[in-house]
Amino acid sequence: MTLLLGPVLRHVGETTALVWVQTAAPATVEVLGSSARTFEVAGHHFALVTVTGLEPDSRIPYEVHVDGQRVWPLPHSPFPPSVIPTRGPRTAGSARILFGSCRYVKLSDRKQAALYGLDALDAYAARMAGSPVEEWPTALLLLGDQVYADELTPQTRRRIAGRRDRHPDWPDDEIVGFAEYVGLYRDSWIDPEIRWVMSTVPTAMIFDDHDVRDDWNTSAAWRAQMARKPWWRDRIRSALASYWVYQHLGNLSPEELAENPDWSKVQAAEGDVWPLLVDLADRADTETDGSKGLRFSFRWDMGRSRLVMIDSRNARILEEGEHLMLGEREFAWVEEQVLAPAADGGELDHVLLGTSVPWLLAPALGDLETVNEIAADRPGLRGRIGEAFRQGADMEHWPAFRASFDRLSELVGRAARGTGARPPASVTVLSGDVHHSYTARAELPGVPAGAARVHQVVCSPVHNHVPAVIRAAFRLAWSRPAAAWARAWADHQGAPAPGLRWDRVGTPLFGNHIATLLVDGRRAEVLFEKPRSASALDERARVTLSAKDQM
C-alpha cells in the first residue's frame, strides 16, 4: 500500500490531533491507535485521522499505518521521528509560530532555480532537523499561495500536454481539473524537507489568489469576465474542492468537524464524493456572507495566544456599488472570535489575526488603493479605467475595501484595549501576498498607552522571484515624500484619511524569507530569516511586538 502524500499534522489540542494523508487506493489509515477510512474524490483517496487520548504538554512520536502496513516514517529517513506536540497548561504561555506566504514549488531547471533562489521553508526545515526539539516551532501558518495554479512549471506543462483532445475548451496554460490540482499539491508538498516539517509541526493554512487564479475575486467585473470563459466553472469547482480537501479540513478542531455538515455527508457517502464537493464548491463560489453554511475563516487557541484566520478572498462581497472584504455575518463571527475570553475564562496575552492580504500597506499604496476604489465605482470610461488599474496593479488589499478596512481597524483597536481588567500585550496582524516583508507599528485612536501594542507583520515571499522594478516601487512607496503626495492626491479625490497612523519598523526586506513569532509570557517578538544555504539562514530583522510595561 502506497502513501502518496503526507502525513500532514494539522489541528492539535491538549489530547487530540488531526493527521491528513493521501493514499494510492481505498484503505484504513491508523495513527497511535486511532483510525479512519479513506474517502474518494474523483478517483483520488484521502484520509483525515482524528487521534485521541494523547497526553497534554507532550511530544509524542508517531507512525502511520495503511491497512496494517507501516508507511511512515519512510525507510532510511534522515530526519528525526515525526511527533505530535500537544498543548497544555505547562506550555500555555509560550509559542514559536513559523509563518510566511507565496511559496512557489522548487524547480529542477538550473536557470529557473537560480532565479527563484533558495526556498526559505525548505532551508528552515533542514536546519530544524538538526536542532534541539525545544527549538522546534509549535505551529506553522501558511498565509496563502500554497500552490500556483496560474504560473505553471515545465513539469506541470508536460503533465497537462495533450489534454485538448479530451477537453477542447480547456486552455493550454491554465490548471482546470481536480486531478491537475492534485498534481500541484503533490509537487509542492512532496519535497523531503517540506514533507517532514509538515508531519511534525501543527499546520494551519488559508488560500490567496494564486491557489485559484491571479486576482481571484478582485471585483464584480473580474468575476463577470471569468464567468464568460467556457472552462471557468470546471476551474473554480476544482480549486475550491481541492482547497477543502488539502487545506481547509485540517484547520478545524475535531469538535468543529463533528458539527460540519459537509464533512458528515462525505463520511456517510458510499463511493466517490466528487458530486458532493461540486455542490460545496458551487455554494462557496456563489453564496454571500455565509448564507449557505460555509465558512473558511477559523480560530486556533494556543495557550494564552489566539489566532483568528480571516478568509479575505472567498468571503468578499462583490456587487455593483459595494466592495466588502467580508459580509456582515462573516465579520460579526470574526469579531466574536477575536473578543471572546480565553478558553479557561481568563485573559489573552497575545491576539493574532491572519489575513492573506495585508491590512496596513505602505501609506502611499493604501491611499492609492482607496482612491482607486472610488474611481472604479464611477460610471463610463473613468470607471472602466479605474477597474483596469484595480486588476492590473493588484489594488485589492484591505484599503481597496475601505468600509472593511475601517471596520477591521476598529476591531483591532477593541482587541488592543481588551475586554477585561488587563488588556493583551500585543495585537498583531499577520499577512503575505505583497512580495516584500516588513513590520509596521500602528497607533489607533482611543487606544491608551497601557493597551496592547498593534503591529502589521508581513512575510512574503517564502520562495518566489521579485523583479527589480517591483522592489524599487515598494521602496518608493514606503518613502515619506510618496506618502505625502499620495495623501494629497487622495484628499483631492475625496478619499477620507485613515482613522489611524502607522509606519514601518526598520527597512522593508526583499527576497525569500521565513518569519517566526516568538512568545514568552507577555513578551512577543518577530524574527525574519533569509536562507544562506540549503540548511542555514541569516537573521535579517528582529522586532519586539509588546511594550515593556505590558510584560
QUINOR-V374063 format. One record per residue. N is the residue number from 1. SS is DSSP state (2 for helix, 1 for strand, 0 for the rest). PSI is psi in whole degrees, -180 to 180 (none if undefined). Layout:
BEGIN
N/SS/PSI  N/SS/PSI
END
This chain:
BEGIN
1/0/130  2/0/131  3/1/111  4/1/-36  5/1/149  6/1/-174  7/1/149  8/1/121  9/1/125  10/1/-126  11/1/132  12/1/131  13/0/-155  14/0/-36  15/0/4  16/0/159  17/1/152  18/1/131  19/1/123  20/1/141  21/1/161  22/1/130  23/1/169  24/0/-18  25/0/169  26/0/140  27/0/171  28/1/128  29/1/133  30/1/137  31/1/119  32/0/43  33/0/-6  34/1/144  35/1/161  36/1/145  37/1/147  38/0/158  39/1/151  40/1/132  41/1/110  42/0/41  43/0/3  44/1/152  45/1/132  46/1/155  47/1/146  48/1/107  49/1/124  50/1/109  51/1/128  52/0/171  53/0/25  54/0/158  55/0/128  56/0/157  57/0/45  58/0/159  59/1/108  60/1/111  61/1/147  62/0/158  63/0/162  64/1/129  65/1/135  66/1/117  67/0/43  68/0/-8  69/1/130  70/1/125  71/1/-8  72/1/133  73/0/158  74/0/151  75/0/138  76/0/30  77/0/135  78/0/-2  79/0/156  80/0/162  81/0/142  82/0/141  83/1/159  84/1/110  85/1/97  86/0/156  87/0/168  88/0/178  89/2/-36  90/2/-32  91/2/14  92/0/-27  93/0/8  94/1/153  95/1/149  96/1/101  97/1/111  98/1/136  99/1/160  100/1/177  101/1/171  102/1/69  103/1/101  104/0/148  105/0/148  106/0/145  107/0/143  108/0/-27  109/0/126  110/2/-44  111/2/-44  112/2/-41  113/2/-40  114/2/-37  115/2/-43  116/2/-19  117/0/-170  118/0/139  119/0/117  120/2/-38  121/2/-38  122/2/-46  123/2/-39  124/2/-44  125/2/-41  126/2/-41  127/2/-41  128/2/-36  129/2/-26  130/0/7  131/0/159  132/0/145  133/2/-26  134/2/-19  135/2/1  136/0/150  137/0/152  138/0/-14  139/1/152  140/1/122  141/1/117  142/1/111  143/0/28  144/0/155  145/0/52  146/0/-32  147/0/157  148/0/100  149/0/-4  150/0/5  151/0/88  152/0/138  153/0/162  154/2/-36  155/2/-43  156/2/-40  157/2/-39  158/2/-37  159/2/-32  160/2/0  161/0/139  162/0/0  163/2/-12  164/2/-23  165/2/-34  166/0/-30  167/0/80  168/0/-21  169/0/-10  170/0/138  171/0/161  172/0/-19  173/0/25  174/0/139  175/0/137  176/0/-55  177/0/161  178/2/-42  179/2/-32  180/2/-36  181/2/-38  182/2/-42  183/2/-38  184/2/-47  185/2/-39  186/2/-45  187/2/-40  188/2/-33  189/2/-5  190/0/-16  191/0/132  192/2/-44  193/2/-41  194/2/-42  195/2/-41  196/2/-46  197/2/-35  198/2/-16  199/2/-14  200/2/-4  201/0/122  202/0/126  203/1/126  204/1/147  205/1/149  206/0/150  207/0/164  208/0/-166  209/2/-41  210/2/-19  211/2/-22  212/0/-67  213/0/148  214/0/135  215/0/18  216/0/125  217/0/38  218/0/-40  219/0/171  220/2/-36  221/2/-40  222/2/-43  223/2/-39  224/2/-40  225/2/-45  226/2/-36  227/2/-23  228/0/-10  229/0/130  230/0/-21  231/0/-4  232/2/-37  233/2/-41  234/2/-40  235/2/-50  236/2/-32  237/2/-46  238/2/-41  239/2/-49  240/2/-35  241/2/-43  242/2/-36  243/2/-44  244/2/-42  245/2/-51  246/2/-34  247/2/-51  248/2/-44  249/2/-44  250/2/-11  251/2/-18  252/0/150  253/0/163  254/2/-37  255/2/-41  256/2/-39  257/2/-42  258/2/-27  259/0/1  260/0/115  261/2/-34  262/2/-41  263/2/-38  264/2/-41  265/2/-42  266/2/-43  267/2/-34  268/2/-14  269/0/152  270/0/133  271/0/-158  272/1/128  273/0/13  274/2/-43  275/2/-35  276/2/-38  277/2/-27  278/2/-45  279/2/-44  280/2/-46  281/2/-41  282/2/-40  283/2/-42  284/2/-36  285/2/-29  286/2/-18  287/0/160  288/0/130  289/0/40  290/0/21  291/0/-15  292/0/24  293/0/10  294/0/135  295/0/127  296/0/-13  297/0/153  298/1/170  299/1/136  300/1/126  301/1/125  302/1/82  303/0/-125  304/0/16  305/1/140  306/1/135  307/1/126  308/1/111  309/1/126  310/1/128  311/0/99  312/0/23  313/0/-64  314/0/-23  315/0/2  316/0/144  317/1/113  318/1/94  319/1/160  320/0/122  321/0/3  322/1/125  323/1/108  324/1/133  325/0/-37  326/0/147  327/0/176  328/2/-47  329/2/-43  330/2/-43  331/2/-39  332/2/-38  333/2/-44  334/2/-45  335/2/-43  336/2/-43  337/2/-41  338/2/-39  339/2/-5  340/0/148  341/0/166  342/0/160  343/0/-31  344/0/9  345/0/-3  346/0/-156  347/0/148  348/0/146  349/0/-34  350/1/132  351/1/125  352/1/131  353/1/120  354/1/132  355/1/130  356/1/-35  357/1/141  358/0/148  359/0/-49  360/0/113  361/0/-179  362/0/133  363/2/-38  364/2/-43  365/2/-39  366/2/-46  367/2/-42  368/2/-37  369/2/-37  370/2/-41  371/2/-42  372/2/-37  373/2/-42  374/2/-44  375/2/-44  376/2/-18  377/0/-2  378/0/154  379/0/162  380/2/-155  381/2/-41  382/2/-39  383/2/-39  384/2/-39  385/2/-43  386/2/-41  387/2/-39  388/2/-42  389/2/-38  390/2/-45  391/2/-45  392/2/-33  393/0/12  394/0/47  395/0/79  396/0/23  397/0/-174  398/2/-40  399/2/-20  400/2/-5  401/0/72  402/2/-40  403/2/-39  404/2/-38  405/2/-46  406/2/-39  407/2/-39  408/2/-40  409/2/-42  410/2/-42  411/2/-43  412/2/-41  413/2/-41  414/2/-41  415/2/-39  416/2/-37  417/2/-27  418/0/164  419/0/-2  420/0/-160  421/0/-30  422/0/122  423/0/165  424/0/162  425/0/-28  426/1/147  427/1/120  428/1/131  429/1/121  430/1/131  431/1/177  432/1/-137  433/0/-40  434/0/8  435/0/32  436/0/154  437/1/144  438/1/164  439/1/133  440/1/133  441/1/135  442/1/146  443/1/117  444/1/143  445/0/141  446/0/2  447/0/111  448/0/167  449/0/-30  450/0/0  451/0/-180  452/0/147  453/1/146  454/1/130  455/1/151  456/1/126  457/1/126  458/1/131  459/0/108  460/1/133  461/1/165  462/1/-38  463/1/100  464/0/171  465/0/131  466/0/110  467/0/153  468/2/-36  469/2/-34  470/2/-40  471/2/-44  472/2/-39  473/2/-42  474/2/-40  475/2/-44  476/2/-41  477/2/-29  478/0/-6  479/0/153  480/2/-40  481/2/-40  482/2/-40  483/2/-43  484/2/-43  485/2/-45  486/2/-37  487/2/-41  488/2/-42  489/2/-40  490/2/-41  491/2/-43  492/2/-33  493/0/0  494/0/17  495/0/123  496/0/151  497/0/146  498/0/151  499/0/21  500/1/169  501/1/148  502/1/157  503/1/156  504/1/154  505/0/111  506/0/-165  507/0/153  508/0/148  509/1/138  510/0/155  511/0/-179  512/0/130  513/0/157  514/1/144  515/1/151  516/1/126  517/1/117  518/1/121  519/1/127  520/1/98  521/0/-125  522/0/7  523/1/137  524/1/140  525/1/160  526/1/138  527/1/127  528/1/133  529/1/145  530/1/134  531/1/133  532/1/-31  533/1/-175  534/0/-15  535/0/19  536/1/145  537/1/151  538/1/138  539/1/128  540/1/-32  541/1/150  542/1/126  543/1/129  544/1/132  545/0/-9  546/0/147  547/0/151  548/2/-38  549/2/-3  550/2/-9  551/0/none
END
